[in-house]
Amino acid sequence: MLIERLHDIWSTGDTRSIYEVYAESFVAHMPKGWGPAPSRDGHDGIRRAIERLRSGFPDWREHIDDIVIDEDRVAVRYHSTGTHLGAFAGMPASGRRVQVDELSIFRIKDGRVVEQWCLNDDLAFEKQIRGEPLN
């Protein structure tokens, strides 16, 4: 399935199949805290985002919990895990393991992902990196 392949790309860091999964015109709508939105950088932007994430979390893995499909939309609830071994988003490596809950809605056209709306638990993500309790 296309969305499983997308999560495999992020989990392995193997960006060679980006062009098979994402449309060149891909648009990402990320939470406002992640920077300017929406991002329209196509294949190069996706590759850079994966490389940036994996430079901070070389063992990053995305685990699918639920998938709901409705016509050209796919909603996915997933959680991501990784160890903060490199600088990321202005935070120096902490060596801490994180787990981040995420939700994404993907729009599919002509067999490729053309758009994504993503929400993740940024507060829990940052707290884990800083070593703060989540309760």
Disulfide bonds with the S-S distance in Angstrom:
none
